Amino acid sequence: MTSLQIPVRLSLSGEMRAGSEVEVRLMLGHVMETGFRHDSSGQPVARNILVGVTLRLDDSVIFEADLGTGMAANPMLFFPLVLPTQAGTLVVDWVDDQGRSGSLRKLLLYA
């Protein structure tokens, strides 16, 4: 697999303390080209979409999404997360339909 470097924003909204529920906000900067369009010369634009996104907290999968051609460019995903008793590391992994993949790590720090 080759690396897919895309702009990614991962943020948490809410009170950052053990046991509280926060909203995870994930934005993946990807064109999400469906392969259904044609360019100005009439040639088809090649399909290029993210097909999978996984978010883990340390070794536990907390969110998984299979994406498809119905997703807009720069997909934004929001979901709740109850913070564990100890800080950990959030890891976002993604893969596109050409087999390229990427990852982002974010350390969770709170009192």
ABEGO torsion letter per residue (X at the ends): XBBBBBBBBBBBBEBBBBGBBBBBBBBBBBAGBAGABBBAAGBBBBBBBBABBBBBBEABBABBBBBBAABBBGBBBBBBBBBBABBBBBBBBBBBAAGBBBBBBBBBBBX
